[in-house]
Amino acid sequence: MSEISPIRWKATHLELLDQRLLPGEVVWLKLDDVTTVAKAITDMVVRGAPAIGVTAAYGVVLAARYHRQSSAQHWRRGFDQDMQLLAAARPTAINLKWAIDRMLQRVEQNVSDAELEAEAIAIHQEDVAACKAMGDYGAALIEGDASIITHCNAGALATAGYGTALGVIRSVFHQGNLVMAYADETRPWLQGARLTAWELAQDGIPVTLIADSAASHLMSTKHIDWVVVGSDRIAANGDVANKIGTYQLAICARHHGVKFMVAAPTSTIDLDVASGADIPIEERAAEEVLGVFGTRIAADVPAWNPAFDVTPASLVDFIVTEKGVIESPDKQKIAAHMRQGE
Ligand code: MRU
């Protein structure tokens, strides 16, 4: 079981593991106001949809404390402005809005600072529990020994701990069934090369790094059983937004008869968007594609840098959440799944 967790709440402030520096340096940043929290999300200090949600929840705590202390009577105006800033920090991961909305429900109930803090801690703890449940459900689908490709980092670093897609891979490993996890390097931020490879290696889980463009060759020349990925937002019809490159991986998987699984908590399912076409796709700076971490490598040309893509539900074999498994997802199955246990 992984002990890596990228978020530490310290009662007076938040600490984030600076994921931009991994695996070379392990540096924790101290954040004590919501503006800094929003900027840390935008700048990729913390990334991965569930981790962004947990971080935002603590951002709400810091904002409420600050504004209530500044003016007991008129605190809502500045607080509401801060909430807009926080919600806009990254557009695709719905867990950000989900966590802010859940915290705001408590604010509307006029709860104390301590109760608000307790809500954020609950969101934090529930995320770890959800990841472990997804790990079990996902691993149960994988019969026998398996080689698995994953994309980006949907691990402990992208959540409060354990991971979504990497949670499944972790659980398959603990069952004794993991032959090899292949990590796509995931240009341009290299979450696969820097984060997934590091996190799995730390836990002694067998991992082999591949260039993003090697995935279909890998499927056609070696035995691959599954692709397992996370998600930033799942539409009501089961379309899945995830890190750019996921869609082409799903097409390759279908072509080669490789099963495609998405592991994501129900906080990633957005019933307010009918299909993937309605999911806002973040476009980041061209420089991220034109160079590697500040060093220019490309010719003098423009670049297009969408950070996510949408895999149509028809290419998804399973969505796994903390509530269980949705096979061949569609609108009816997603709606029924969300109602489960209500
Ligand atoms: O740009 P990032 O690093 O935030 O993108 C992260 C992903 O695409 C993950 O796969 C997704 O958030 C799921 S994380 C459990």
Residues whose N, C-alpha, C, O or C-beta is under 5 A from the ligand:
A	BS01	MRU	R47 G48 A49 H151 C152 N153 A154 G155 A158 T164 Q191 G230 S231 D232 N242 K243
